[in-house]
């Protein structure tokens, strides 16, 4: 099947951003949708923890759709596994994080509505991780990046760590 002519195209904002072992592959941004939606694939290797702190955001909802593997989300202190064919809508203001606690790599589709966040946040996070390979990111700098892009880091505690694992 060919691409439509004119301004329409498949994956208009195709960009792959590596955040340490995680990969974010943008498909569409707010620039492509008049600000209504951003969509990206998230690839998380087996047994991989999110290095950023748990967070919330008040400007958008985040909907996760499982494609491969199982991603474990902690949302307002409730642990929820999202596997293939399952969707989880994280409402504005809910404190959340994710981890791949399984032995299988994960691929999930993330949809942000409205498109209040885009590739810039992930590019800055990737640069921060690259500055200290193999080490946790500088928490103060990570928090500054998060706040600048509308993410509110949660206070350290049980919400900010993977189930059964110590926090960063």
DSSP file (Angstrom, degrees, kcal/mol; ACC not computed):
  #  RESIDUE AA STRUCTURE BP1 BP2  ACC     N-H-->O    O-->H-N    N-H-->O    O-->H-N    TCO  KAPPA ALPHA  PHI   PSI    X-CA   Y-CA   Z-CA
    1    1 A X              0   0    0      0, 0.0     2,-0.1     0, 0.0     0, 0.0   0.000 360.0 360.0 360.0 134.0    0.0    0.0    0.0
    2    2 A X        -     0   0    0      1,-0.1     2,-0.1     3,-0.0     3,-0.1  -0.461 360.0 -98.8 -87.9 160.7    1.4    3.4   -0.9
    3    3 A X        -     0   0    0     -2,-0.1    -1,-0.1     1,-0.1     6,-0.1  -0.481  45.0-100.6 -74.0 146.2    1.6    6.5    1.3
    4    4 A X        -     0   0    0     -2,-0.1    -1,-0.1     1,-0.1     6,-0.1  -0.301  42.1-111.3 -61.9 152.6   -1.1    9.1    0.8
    5    5 A X  S >  S+     0   0    0     -3,-0.1     3,-0.7     2,-0.1     2,-0.2  -0.323  78.1  24.5 -80.0 169.1    0.0   12.1   -1.2
    6    6 A X  T 3  S-     0   0    0      1,-0.2     0, 0.0    -2,-0.1     0, 0.0  -0.522 124.2 -18.8  81.8-144.2    0.4   15.6    0.2
    7    7 A X  T 3  S+     0   0    0     -2,-0.2    -1,-0.2     2,-0.0     2,-0.2   0.675 108.4  98.4 -76.0 -19.8    1.2   16.3    3.8
    8    8 A X    <   +     0   0    0     -3,-0.7     2,-0.3    -5,-0.0    -5,-0.0  -0.487  45.8 153.9 -74.7 136.5    0.0   12.9    5.1
    9    9 A X    >   -     0   0    0     -2,-0.2     3,-0.6    -6,-0.1     2,-0.2  -0.981  46.1 -98.8-157.9 154.7    2.6   10.3    5.8
   10   10 A X  T 3  S+     0   0    0     -2,-0.3     4,-0.2     1,-0.2    -7,-0.0  -0.512 104.9   1.0 -73.0 138.3    3.1    7.2    7.9
   11   11 A X  T >  S-     0   0    0     -2,-0.2     3,-1.7     1,-0.1    -1,-0.2   0.942  76.2-173.8  48.2  61.3    5.2    7.8   11.1
   12   12 A X  T <  S+     0   0    0     -3,-0.6    16,-0.2     1,-0.3    -1,-0.1   0.748  79.5  38.9 -60.7 -24.4    5.6   11.6   10.4
   13   13 A X  T 3  S+     0   0    0     14,-2.2    -1,-0.3     2,-0.1    15,-0.2  -0.105  78.8 171.4-116.4  36.7    8.0   12.1   13.3
   14   14 A X    <   +     0   0    0     -3,-1.7     2,-0.3    13,-0.3    13,-0.2  -0.258  15.1 144.5 -53.9 117.5   10.0    8.9   13.1
   15   15 A X  E     -A   26   0A   0     11,-1.3    11,-2.5    -2,-0.1     2,-0.5  -0.934  37.0-148.6-156.4 132.7   12.9    9.3   15.5
   16   16 A X  E     -A   25   0A   0     -2,-0.3     2,-0.5     9,-0.2     9,-0.2  -0.920  15.2-172.5-107.4 126.3   14.6    6.7   17.7
   17   17 A X  E     -A   24   0A   0      7,-3.3     7,-3.0    -2,-0.5     2,-0.5  -0.978  11.8-148.7-122.5 124.9   16.0    7.9   21.1
   18   18 A X  E     -A   23   0A   0     -2,-0.5     2,-0.6     5,-0.2     5,-0.2  -0.825  11.0-174.2 -96.4 125.6   18.1    5.6   23.3
   19   19 A X  E >   -A   22   0A   0      3,-2.7     3,-2.0    -2,-0.5     2,-0.3  -0.797  67.0 -69.6-114.6  84.0   17.9    6.2   27.0
   20   20 A X  T 3  S-     0   0    0     -2,-0.6    -1,-0.1     1,-0.3   113,-0.0  -0.541 118.4 -11.7  61.2-125.2   20.6    3.8   28.2
   21   21 A X  T 3  S+     0   0    0     -2,-0.3    24,-0.3    -3,-0.1    -1,-0.3   0.636 123.5  87.8 -80.9 -13.2   19.1    0.4   27.5
   22   22 A X  E <   -A   19   0A   0     -3,-2.0    -3,-2.7    22,-0.1     2,-0.4  -0.541  62.8-154.5 -84.8 151.7   15.6    1.7   26.8
   23   23 A X  E     -AB  18  43A   0     20,-2.1    20,-2.9    -5,-0.2     2,-0.5  -0.995   6.2-165.8-128.3 131.1   14.5    2.9   23.3
   24   24 A X  E     -AB  17  42A   0     -7,-3.0    -7,-3.3    -2,-0.4     2,-0.7  -0.975   5.7-168.4-113.0 123.0   11.8    5.4   22.6
   25   25 A X  E     -AB  16  41A   0     16,-2.6    16,-2.4    -2,-0.5    -9,-0.2  -0.876  13.2-147.9-116.9  99.4   10.7    5.4   18.9
   26   26 A X  E     +AB  15  40A   0    -11,-2.5   -11,-1.3    -2,-0.7    14,-0.3  -0.406  22.7 172.8 -68.1 138.4    8.5    8.5   18.2
   27   27 A X  E     +     0   0A   0     12,-2.9   -14,-2.2     1,-0.4     2,-0.3   0.712  69.1   1.6-110.3 -42.9    5.8    7.9   15.6
   28   28 A X  E     - B   0  39A   0     11,-1.8    11,-2.6   -16,-0.2    -1,-0.4  -0.993  63.2-165.5-149.6 144.5    3.9   11.2   15.8
   29   29 A X    >>  -     0   0    0     -2,-0.3     3,-1.4     9,-0.2     4,-0.7  -0.666  44.9 -90.4-120.6 177.6    4.3   14.4   17.8
   30   30 A X  G >4>S+     0   0    0      1,-0.3     5,-2.6    -2,-0.2     3,-0.6   0.802 123.7  64.0 -58.7 -30.1    2.1   17.4   18.6
   31   31 A X  G 345S+     0   0    0      1,-0.2    -1,-0.3     3,-0.2     3,-0.2   0.780 105.2  45.9 -64.4 -25.6    3.6   19.1   15.6
   32   32 A X  G <45S+     0   0    0     -3,-1.4    -1,-0.2     5,-0.2    -2,-0.2   0.621 120.2  37.9 -89.1 -14.6    1.9   16.4   13.4
   33   33 A X  T X<5S-     0   0    0     -4,-0.7     3,-1.8    -3,-0.6    -2,-0.2   0.104 110.6-103.5-128.2  21.5   -1.5   16.5   15.2
   34   34 A X  T 3 5S-     0   0    0     -4,-0.4    -3,-0.2     1,-0.3    -4,-0.1   0.849  82.8 -58.9  54.2  33.4   -2.1   20.1   15.9
   35   35 A X  T 3 <S+     0   0    0     -5,-2.6    80,-1.8     2,-0.2    79,-0.4   0.490 114.8 113.1  80.9   4.3   -1.2   19.3   19.5
   36   36 A X  S <  S+     0   0    0     -3,-1.8    78,-0.4    -6,-0.3     2,-0.3   0.823  79.1   4.0 -81.7 -30.2   -3.9   16.7   20.0
   37   37 A X        -     0   0    0     77,-0.2     2,-0.4    -8,-0.2    -1,-0.2  -0.998  46.8-164.1-156.3 146.9   -1.7   13.5   20.4
   38   38 A X  E     - C   0 112A   0     74,-1.9    74,-3.1    -2,-0.3     2,-0.4  -0.986  18.0-170.4-126.7 142.8    1.8   12.2   20.6
   39   39 A X  E     +BC  28 111A   0    -11,-2.6   -12,-2.9    -2,-0.4   -11,-1.8  -0.999  10.8 161.8-138.2 135.8    2.6    8.5   20.0
   40   40 A X  E     -BC  26 110A   0     70,-2.3    70,-3.4    -2,-0.4     2,-0.3  -0.996  33.8-121.2-149.3 151.3    5.7    6.5   20.6
   41   41 A X  E     -BC  25 109A   0    -16,-2.4   -16,-2.6    -2,-0.3     2,-0.5  -0.708  23.6-152.8 -86.5 144.1    6.9    2.9   21.0
   42   42 A X  E     -BC  24 108A   0     66,-3.0    66,-2.2    -2,-0.3     2,-0.5  -0.986   6.5-165.8-120.1 122.6    8.7    2.1   24.2
   43   43 A X  E     +BC  23 107A   0    -20,-2.9   -20,-2.1    -2,-0.5     2,-0.5  -0.947   8.9 179.8-111.4 122.2   11.2   -0.8   24.1
   44   44 A X  E     - C   0 106A   0     62,-2.3    62,-2.9    -2,-0.5   -22,-0.1  -0.971  22.5-131.9-127.0 115.9   12.3   -2.1   27.5
   45   45 A X    >   -     0   0    0     -2,-0.5     3,-1.2   -24,-0.3    55,-0.2  -0.188  42.5 -77.8 -62.2 158.1   14.8   -5.0   27.8
   46   46 A X  T 3  S+     0   0    0      1,-0.2    57,-0.2    57,-0.2    -1,-0.1  -0.217 114.9  10.7 -53.9 142.8   14.1   -7.9   30.2
   47   47 A X  T 3  S+     0   0    0     55,-1.6     2,-0.5    57,-0.2    -1,-0.2   0.739  93.0 146.9  60.6  28.3   14.8   -7.2   33.9
   48   48 A X    <   -     0   0    0     -3,-1.2    52,-2.9    52,-0.3     2,-0.3  -0.833  34.7-153.5-104.3 130.7   15.2   -3.5   33.3
   49   49 A X  B     -G   99   0B   0     -2,-0.5     2,-0.4    50,-0.2    50,-0.2  -0.733  25.9-109.8 -96.0 146.2   14.2   -0.8   35.8
   50   50 A X        -     0   0    0     48,-0.9   112,-0.1    -2,-0.3     4,-0.1  -0.626  24.1-157.2 -70.5 127.9   13.3    2.7   35.0
   51   51 A X        +     0   0    0     -2,-0.4    -1,-0.1     2,-0.1     2,-0.1   0.741  67.9  83.3 -82.6 -23.5   16.1    5.0   36.2
   52   52 A X  S    S-     0   0    0      1,-0.1     3,-0.1    84,-0.0   116,-0.1  -0.448  89.7-101.3 -76.8 153.6   14.0    8.1   36.5
   53   53 A X        -     0   0    0      1,-0.1    -1,-0.1    -2,-0.1    43,-0.1  -0.305  44.4 -86.7 -70.5 158.4   11.9    8.7   39.6
   54   54 A X        +     0   0    0    106,-0.1   100,-3.0   101,-0.1     2,-0.3  -0.265  60.8 175.3 -55.8 153.6    8.1    8.1   39.7
   55   55 A X  E     -HI  96 153B   0     41,-2.3    41,-2.9    98,-0.3     2,-0.3  -0.942  26.3-145.6-154.9 171.3    6.2   11.1   38.5
   56   56 A X  E     - I   0 152B   0     96,-1.7    96,-3.3    -2,-0.3     2,-0.3  -0.879   9.3-155.6-134.3 170.9    2.9   12.6   37.7
   57   57 A X        -     0   0    0     -2,-0.3    36,-2.5    37,-0.3    37,-0.3  -0.979  10.4-165.1-150.2 141.9    1.7   15.2   35.1
   58   58 A X  S    S+     0   0    0     92,-0.5    34,-0.1    -2,-0.3    93,-0.1   0.480  82.0  64.5-104.7  -5.1   -1.3   17.5   35.1
   59   59 A X  S    S+     0   0    0     91,-0.3     2,-0.3     1,-0.1    -1,-0.1   0.513 106.8  15.2 -99.9  -5.5   -1.3   18.5   31.5
   60   60 A X        -     0   0    0     -3,-0.1     2,-0.3    55,-0.1    54,-0.3  -0.996  63.5-118.9-162.3 158.0   -2.0   15.2   29.8
   61   61 A X  E     -D  113   0A   0     52,-2.8    52,-2.0    -2,-0.3     2,-0.5  -0.691  24.7-147.5 -93.6 155.9   -3.2   11.6   30.1
   62   62 A X  E     -DE 112  90A   0     28,-1.9    28,-3.4    -2,-0.3     2,-0.5  -0.985  10.6-167.5-127.8 119.5   -0.9    8.7   29.2
   63   63 A X  E     -DE 111  89A   0     48,-2.9    48,-2.8    -2,-0.5     2,-0.4  -0.933   4.6-160.5-112.0 130.1   -2.3    5.6   27.7
   64   64 A X  E     -DE 110  88A   0     24,-3.0    24,-2.4    -2,-0.5     2,-0.5  -0.913   4.5-168.9-112.0 131.2   -0.1    2.5   27.4
   65   65 A X  E     -DE 109  87A   0     44,-2.7    44,-2.9    -2,-0.4     2,-0.2  -0.982  20.3-132.7-121.7 120.7   -0.9   -0.4   25.1
   66   66 A X  E     +Df 108  84A   0     20,-2.9    19,-2.6    17,-0.5    42,-0.2  -0.515  32.7 163.0 -74.7 134.0    1.0   -3.7   25.5
   67   67 A X  E     +     0   0A   0     40,-2.5     2,-0.3     1,-0.5    41,-0.2   0.735  68.5   5.9-113.0 -51.9    2.4   -5.2   22.3
   68   68 A X  E    S-D  107   0A   0     39,-2.2    39,-1.9    15,-0.1    -1,-0.5  -0.986 112.1  -3.5-134.7 144.8    5.1   -7.7   23.5
   69   69 A X  S    S-     0   0    0     -2,-0.3     2,-0.5    37,-0.2    15,-0.3  -0.022  86.4 -72.1  70.2-176.5    6.1   -8.8   27.0
   70   70 A X        -     0   0    0     34,-0.3     2,-0.5    13,-0.2    32,-0.5  -0.980  36.0-161.4-125.0 123.5    4.7   -7.5   30.3
   71   71 A X  E     -J   82   0B   0     11,-2.3    11,-2.5    -2,-0.5     2,-0.7  -0.903  14.9-141.4-103.6 128.9    5.5   -4.1   31.7
   72   72 A X  E     -JK  81  99B   0     27,-2.8    27,-2.0    -2,-0.5     2,-0.4  -0.818  20.3-168.9 -95.5 117.1    4.8   -3.6   35.4
   73   73 A X  E     -JK  80  98B   0      7,-3.2     7,-3.3    -2,-0.7     2,-0.5  -0.814  14.5-155.7-103.8 142.7    3.3   -0.2   36.3
   74   74 A X  E     +JK  79  97B   0     23,-2.2    23,-1.2    -2,-0.4     2,-0.5  -0.979  19.4 177.7-115.4 115.3    2.9    1.2   39.7
   75   75 A X  E >  S-JK  78  96B   0      3,-2.8     3,-1.7    -2,-0.5    21,-0.2  -0.971  71.4 -20.7-124.5 116.2    0.2    3.8   39.6
   76   76 A X  T 3  S-     0   0    0     19,-3.4    -1,-0.2    -2,-0.5    20,-0.1   0.909 128.6 -52.4  48.6  46.6   -0.8    5.6   42.9
   77   77 A X  T 3  S+     0   0    0     18,-0.3     2,-0.5     1,-0.2    -1,-0.3   0.548 113.8 120.0  69.1  12.3    0.8    2.7   44.8
   78   78 A X  E <   -J   75   0B   0     -3,-1.7    -3,-2.8    81,-0.0     2,-0.5  -0.933  58.9-138.9-106.7 127.1   -1.2    0.0   42.8
   79   79 A X  E     +J   74   0B   0     -2,-0.5     2,-0.4    -5,-0.2    -5,-0.2  -0.742  25.8 178.5 -89.0 127.1    0.9   -2.5   40.9
   80   80 A X  E     -J   73   0B   0     -7,-3.3    -7,-3.2    -2,-0.5     2,-0.4  -0.991  19.6-147.6-134.2 123.4   -0.6   -3.3   37.4
   81   81 A X  E     -J   72   0B   0     -2,-0.4     2,-0.5    -9,-0.2    -9,-0.2  -0.781  11.9-163.5 -89.1 132.1    0.9   -5.6   34.8
   82   82 A X  E     +J   71   0B   0    -11,-2.5   -11,-2.3    -2,-0.4     2,-0.1  -0.963  17.3 170.1-119.2 114.8    0.2   -4.6   31.2
   83   83 A X    >   -     0   0    0     -2,-0.5     3,-2.1   -13,-0.2   -17,-0.5  -0.424  45.3 -41.9-112.2-173.1    0.7   -7.3   28.6
   84   84 A X  B 3  S+f   66   0A   0    -15,-0.3   -17,-0.3     1,-0.3    -1,-0.2  -0.230 126.8  12.1 -54.8 132.1    0.0   -7.8   24.9
   85   85 A X  T 3  S+     0   0    0    -19,-2.6     2,-0.3     1,-0.3    -1,-0.3   0.515 103.3 114.4  79.8   4.8   -3.4   -6.6   23.9
   86   86 A X    <   -     0   0    0     -3,-2.1   -20,-2.9   -20,-0.2     2,-0.4  -0.833  47.7-158.5-110.4 148.8   -4.0   -4.7   27.2
   87   87 A X  E     -E   65   0A   0     -2,-0.3     2,-0.4   -22,-0.2   -22,-0.2  -0.957   5.6-168.1-127.1 145.6   -4.3   -1.0   27.7
   88   88 A X  E     -E   64   0A   0    -24,-2.4   -24,-3.0    -2,-0.4     2,-0.6  -0.994   8.7-155.6-132.4 123.6   -3.8    1.2   30.8
   89   89 A X  E     -E   63   0A   0     -2,-0.4     2,-0.7   -26,-0.2   -26,-0.2  -0.896   7.6-157.0-101.2 120.5   -4.9    4.8   30.9
   90   90 A X  E     -E   62   0A   0    -28,-3.4   -28,-1.9    -2,-0.6     3,-0.1  -0.861  18.4-139.0 -97.7 113.6   -3.0    6.8   33.5
   91   91 A X    >   -     0   0    0     -2,-0.7     3,-1.9   -30,-0.2   -34,-0.2  -0.253  30.5 -81.7 -73.2 159.5   -5.0    9.9   34.5
   92   92 A X  T 3  S+     0   0    0      1,-0.2   -34,-0.2   -34,-0.1    -1,-0.1  -0.304 116.4  21.1 -54.3 137.4   -3.6   13.3   35.0
   93   93 A X  T 3  S+     0   0    0    -36,-2.5     2,-0.3     1,-0.3    -1,-0.2   0.248  87.3 131.4  87.1 -12.6   -2.1   13.7   38.5
   94   94 A X    <   -     0   0    0     -3,-1.9     2,-0.4   -37,-0.3    -1,-0.3  -0.584  57.7-129.1 -76.1 131.7   -1.6   10.0   39.1
   95   95 A X        +     0   0    0     -2,-0.3   -19,-3.4   -39,-0.1     2,-0.3  -0.678  44.4 161.3 -80.6 128.7    1.9    9.1   40.4
   96   96 A X  E     +HK  55  75B   0    -41,-2.9   -41,-2.3    -2,-0.4     2,-0.3  -0.957  24.1 166.4-149.8 163.5    3.4    6.4   38.2
   97   97 A X  E     - K   0  74B   0    -23,-1.2   -23,-2.2    -2,-0.3     2,-0.3  -0.934  20.1-140.1-161.8 171.8    6.5    4.5   37.0
   98   98 A X  E     - K   0  73B   0     -2,-0.3   -48,-0.9   -25,-0.2     2,-0.3  -0.968  12.9-178.4-142.2 159.9    7.2    1.2   35.2
   99   99 A X  E     -GK  49  72B   0    -27,-2.0   -27,-2.8    -2,-0.3     2,-0.9  -0.978  29.1-128.9-150.6 149.1    9.7   -1.6   35.3
  100  100 A X        +     0   0    0    -52,-2.9   -52,-0.3    -2,-0.3   -53,-0.2  -0.873  33.3 167.8 -99.1 100.6   10.2   -4.8   33.2
  101  101 A X        +     0   0    0     -2,-0.9    -1,-0.1   -31,-0.3   -30,-0.1   0.475  48.9  88.5 -90.2  -3.8   10.4   -7.4   35.9
  102  102 A X  S    S-     0   0    0    -32,-0.5   -55,-1.6     2,-0.2   -54,-0.1  -0.269  84.1-116.3 -94.2 177.9   10.1  -10.3   33.4
  103  103 A X  S    S+     0   0    0    -57,-0.2     2,-0.4   -56,-0.1   -57,-0.2   0.357  91.5  78.8 -92.8   2.8   12.5  -12.4   31.4
  104  104 A X  S    S-     0   0    0    -34,-0.1   -34,-0.3   -59,-0.1    -2,-0.2  -0.908  85.6-111.3-115.6 140.1   11.1  -11.1   28.0
  105  105 A X        -     0   0    0     -2,-0.4     2,-0.4   -59,-0.1   -60,-0.2  -0.309  36.2-134.0 -61.1 152.1   11.8   -7.8   26.3
  106  106 A X  E     -C   44   0A   0    -62,-2.9   -62,-2.3   -37,-0.1     2,-0.4  -0.894  21.0-174.3-115.2 141.4    8.8   -5.4   26.3
  107  107 A X  E     +CD  43  68A   0    -39,-1.9   -40,-2.5    -2,-0.4   -39,-2.2  -0.994  17.1 168.7-129.1 128.1    7.3   -3.3   23.5
  108  108 A X  E     -CD  42  66A   0    -66,-2.2   -66,-3.0    -2,-0.4     2,-0.5  -0.969  31.6-129.6-136.3 152.0    4.5   -1.0   24.3
  109  109 A X  E     -CD  41  65A   0    -44,-2.9   -44,-2.7    -2,-0.3     2,-0.5  -0.897  22.9-160.5 -99.9 129.2    2.7    1.9   22.5
  110  110 A X  E     -CD  40  64A   0    -70,-3.4   -70,-2.3    -2,-0.5     2,-0.5  -0.944   4.8-168.8-113.2 129.4    2.4    5.1   24.5
  111  111 A X  E     -CD  39  63A   0    -48,-2.8   -48,-2.9    -2,-0.5     2,-0.5  -0.977   3.9-161.5-122.0 125.4   -0.1    7.7   23.6
  112  112 A X  E     -CD  38  62A   0    -74,-3.1   -74,-1.9    -2,-0.5     2,-0.4  -0.919  14.8-140.3-109.2 124.0   -0.1   11.2   25.1
  113  113 A X  E    S+ D   0  61A   0    -52,-2.0   -52,-2.8    -2,-0.5   -76,-0.2  -0.988  87.5  17.0-134.3 126.7   -3.3   13.3   24.9
  114  114 A X  S    S-     0   0    0     -2,-0.4     2,-2.5   -79,-0.4   -78,-0.2   0.755 101.1-113.6 -66.8 174.9   -3.0   16.1   24.4
  115  115 A X        +     0   0    0    -80,-1.8   -85,-0.2     1,-0.2   -78,-0.2  -0.385  61.3 145.6 -78.8  66.8    0.6   16.1   23.1
  116  116 A X        +     0   0    0     -2,-2.5     2,-0.3   -80,-0.1    -1,-0.2   0.507  63.7  45.7 -83.8  -4.1    2.1   18.1   25.9
  117  117 A X        +     0   0    0     -3,-0.2     2,-0.2    -5,-0.0   -87,-0.2  -0.986  66.1 160.9-137.7 148.1    5.4   16.2   25.8
  118  118 A X    >>  -     0   0    0     -2,-0.3     3,-0.9   -89,-0.1     4,-0.8  -0.683  56.1 -53.6-147.0-161.0    7.6   15.2   22.9
  119  119 A X  H 3> S+     0   0    0      1,-0.2     4,-2.9    -2,-0.2     5,-0.2   0.754 115.0  73.2 -60.1 -28.1   11.0   14.0   21.8
  120  120 A X  H 3> S+     0   0    0      1,-0.2     4,-2.4     2,-0.2    -1,-0.2   0.904  95.8  51.1 -56.4 -42.9   12.9   17.0   23.5
  121  121 A X  H <> S+     0   0    0     -3,-0.9     4,-2.1     1,-0.2    -1,-0.2   0.937 113.7  44.2 -58.4 -47.0   12.3   15.5   26.9
  122  122 A X  H  X S+     0   0    0     -4,-0.8     4,-2.4     2,-0.2    -2,-0.2   0.853 110.7  54.2 -70.4 -35.2   13.6   12.1   25.9
  123  123 A X  H  X S+     0   0    0     -4,-2.9     4,-2.2     2,-0.2    -1,-0.2   0.929 110.4  47.0 -62.6 -44.0   16.6   13.6   24.0
  124  124 A X  H  X S+     0   0    0     -4,-2.4     4,-2.0    -5,-0.2    -2,-0.2   0.904 112.6  49.3 -65.7 -40.6   17.6   15.6   27.2
  125  125 A X  H  X S+     0   0    0     -4,-2.1     4,-2.2    -5,-0.2    -1,-0.2   0.893 109.5  52.3 -63.9 -39.4   17.2   12.5   29.3
  126  126 A X  H  X S+     0   0    0     -4,-2.4     4,-2.4     1,-0.2    -2,-0.2   0.905 108.7  50.1 -63.5 -41.5   19.3   10.5   26.9
  127  127 A X  H  X S+     0   0    0     -4,-2.2     4,-1.2     2,-0.2    -1,-0.2   0.888 109.6  51.7 -64.0 -38.8   22.1   13.1   27.0
  128  128 A X  H  X S+     0   0    0     -4,-2.0     4,-0.5     1,-0.2     3,-0.3   0.916 111.7  45.9 -64.5 -43.2   22.0   13.0   30.8
  129  129 A X  H >< S+     0   0    0     -4,-2.2     3,-1.1     1,-0.2     6,-0.3   0.887 109.7  54.7 -65.7 -38.9   22.3    9.2   30.9
  130  130 A X  H >< S+     0   0    0     -4,-2.4     3,-0.7     1,-0.2    -1,-0.2   0.762  97.3  65.5 -67.0 -24.0   25.1    9.3   28.3
  131  131 A X  H 3< S+     0   0    0     -4,-1.2    -1,-0.2    -3,-0.3    -2,-0.2   0.740 115.0  28.3 -70.3 -21.9   27.1   11.7   30.5
  132  132 A X  T X< S-     0   0    0     -3,-1.1     3,-2.1    -4,-0.5    -1,-0.3  -0.524  85.3-162.7-137.0  67.1   27.5    8.9   33.2
  133  133 A X  T <  S+     0   0    0     -3,-0.7     3,-0.1     1,-0.3    -3,-0.1  -0.234  76.3  10.5 -58.4 135.7   27.4    5.6   31.4
  134  134 A X  T 3  S+     0   0    0      1,-0.2     2,-0.3    -5,-0.1    -1,-0.3   0.428 113.8  92.3  79.9  -1.9   26.7    2.6   33.6
  135  135 A X  S <  S-     0   0    0     -3,-2.1    -1,-0.2    -6,-0.3    -3,-0.2  -0.847  87.0 -93.0-119.9 157.7   25.7    4.8   36.6
  136  136 A X        -     0   0    0     -2,-0.3     3,-0.1     1,-0.1    -1,-0.0  -0.359  54.6 -98.0 -62.0 151.2   22.4    6.2   37.7
  137  137 A X        -     0   0    0      1,-0.1     2,-0.6   -86,-0.1    -1,-0.1  -0.299  45.8 -86.3 -68.0 156.4   21.7    9.7   36.3
  138  138 A X     >  -     0   0    0    -10,-0.2     4,-2.5     1,-0.2     5,-0.2  -0.525  41.7-150.7 -61.0 111.7   22.3   12.8   38.3
  139  139 A X  H  > S+     0   0    0     -2,-0.6     4,-2.8     1,-0.2     5,-0.2   0.881  91.2  52.7 -60.3 -42.0   19.0   13.0   40.2
  140  140 A X  H  > S+     0   0    0      1,-0.2     4,-1.9     2,-0.2    -1,-0.2   0.920 113.0  43.8 -61.5 -44.0   19.1   16.8   40.6
  141  141 A X  H  > S+     0   0    0      2,-0.2     4,-2.2     1,-0.2    -1,-0.2   0.880 112.7  52.8 -68.8 -37.4   19.6   17.3   36.8
  142  142 A X  H  X S+     0   0    0     -4,-2.5     4,-2.6     1,-0.2    -2,-0.2   0.923 109.3  49.1 -62.6 -43.8   17.0   14.6   36.0
  143  143 A X  H  X S+     0   0    0     -4,-2.8     4,-2.8     2,-0.2     5,-0.2   0.899 109.2  52.7 -62.3 -40.8   14.5   16.4   38.2
  144  144 A X  H  X S+     0   0    0     -4,-1.9     4,-2.1    -5,-0.2    -1,-0.2   0.917 111.1  46.6 -61.7 -44.0   15.2   19.7   36.5
  145  145 A X  H  X S+     0   0    0     -4,-2.2     4,-1.3     2,-0.2    -2,-0.2   0.928 112.7  50.3 -63.4 -45.1   14.6   18.2   33.1
  146  146 A X  H ><>S+     0   0    0     -4,-2.6     5,-2.9     1,-0.2     3,-0.6   0.939 111.2  47.4 -59.2 -49.0   11.4   16.6   34.3
  147  147 A X  H ><5S+     0   0    0     -4,-2.8     3,-1.6     1,-0.2    -1,-0.2   0.893 107.8  55.7 -61.6 -40.4   10.0   19.8   35.8
  148  148 A X  H 3<5S+     0   0    0     -4,-2.1    -1,-0.2     1,-0.3    -2,-0.2   0.792 111.0  45.6 -63.1 -27.1   10.9   21.8   32.7
  149  149 A X  T <<5S-     0   0    0     -4,-1.3    -1,-0.3    -3,-0.6    -2,-0.2   0.210 125.1 -97.7-103.6  14.6    8.8   19.3   30.6
  150  150 A X  T < 5S+     0   0    0     -3,-1.6   -92,-0.5     1,-0.3     2,-0.4   0.600  80.5 130.6  86.4  11.4    5.8   19.2   32.9
  151  151 A X      < -     0   0    0     -5,-2.9     2,-0.7    -6,-0.2    -1,-0.3  -0.852  45.8-149.9 -98.1 134.7    6.6   16.0   34.8
  152  152 A X  E     -I   56   0B   0    -96,-3.3   -96,-1.7    -2,-0.4    -9,-0.0  -0.899  15.6-135.4-107.2 109.1    6.4   16.3   38.6
  153  153 A X  E     -I   55   0B   0     -2,-0.7   -98,-0.3   -98,-0.2     2,-0.2  -0.353  19.8-125.0 -64.1 140.7    8.8   13.9   40.4
  154  154 A X        -     0   0    0   -100,-3.0     3,-0.1   -58,-0.1  -100,-0.1  -0.491  31.1 -96.0 -79.9 154.0    7.3   12.0   43.3
  155  155 A X        -     0   0    0     -2,-0.2     5,-0.3     1,-0.1     4,-0.1  -0.416  54.2 -89.1 -64.4 146.0    9.0   12.1   46.7
  156  156 A X  S    S+     0   0    0      3,-0.1     2,-0.3    -2,-0.1    -1,-0.1  -0.264  83.2  90.9 -56.4 145.2   11.3    9.2   47.3
  157  157 A X  S >  S-     0   0    0      1,-0.1     3,-1.0    -3,-0.1     4,-0.1  -0.967  91.8 -38.9 156.1-167.3    9.5    6.2   48.9
  158  158 A X  G >  S+     0   0    0     -2,-0.3     3,-1.4     1,-0.3    -1,-0.1   0.836 128.5  57.2 -58.4 -35.3    7.6    3.0   48.0
  159  159 A X  G 3  S+     0   0    0      1,-0.3    -1,-0.3    -4,-0.1   -82,-0.1   0.828 102.5  57.2 -64.5 -30.1    5.9    4.6   45.0
  160  160 A X  G <  S+     0   0    0     -3,-1.0     8,-0.4    -5,-0.3     2,-0.3   0.259 101.5  64.6 -88.5  13.3    9.2    5.5   43.4
  161  161 A X  S <  S-     0   0    0     -3,-1.4     6,-0.1     6,-0.1     5,-0.1  -0.930  86.3 -97.4-135.5 160.4   10.6    2.0   43.3
  162  162 A X    >   -     0   0    0     -2,-0.3     3,-2.2     4,-0.3     2,-0.1  -0.392  57.0 -85.9 -69.1 149.0   10.0   -1.3   41.6
  163  163 A X  T 3  S+     0   0    0      1,-0.3    -1,-0.1    -2,-0.1     3,-0.1  -0.365 113.9   3.2 -56.3 127.6    8.0   -3.9   43.6
  164  164 A X  T 3  S+     0   0    0      1,-0.2     2,-0.3    -2,-0.1    -1,-0.3   0.582 113.6 100.3  73.8  10.8   10.4   -5.8   45.8
  165  165 A X  S <  S-     0   0    0     -3,-2.2    -1,-0.2     0, 0.0     2,-0.0  -0.956  76.7-106.0-128.7 148.1   13.5   -3.7   44.8
  166  166 A X        -     0   0    0     -2,-0.3    -4,-0.3     1,-0.1     2,-0.0  -0.364  41.5-109.2 -67.5 150.6   15.3   -0.9   46.5
  167  167 A X              0   0    0     -6,-0.1    -6,-0.1     1,-0.1    -1,-0.1  -0.272 360.0 360.0 -75.1 164.8   14.8    2.6   45.1
  168  168 A X              0   0    0     -8,-0.4    -1,-0.1  -116,-0.1    -7,-0.1   0.410 360.0 360.0 -87.3 360.0   17.4    4.6   43.3
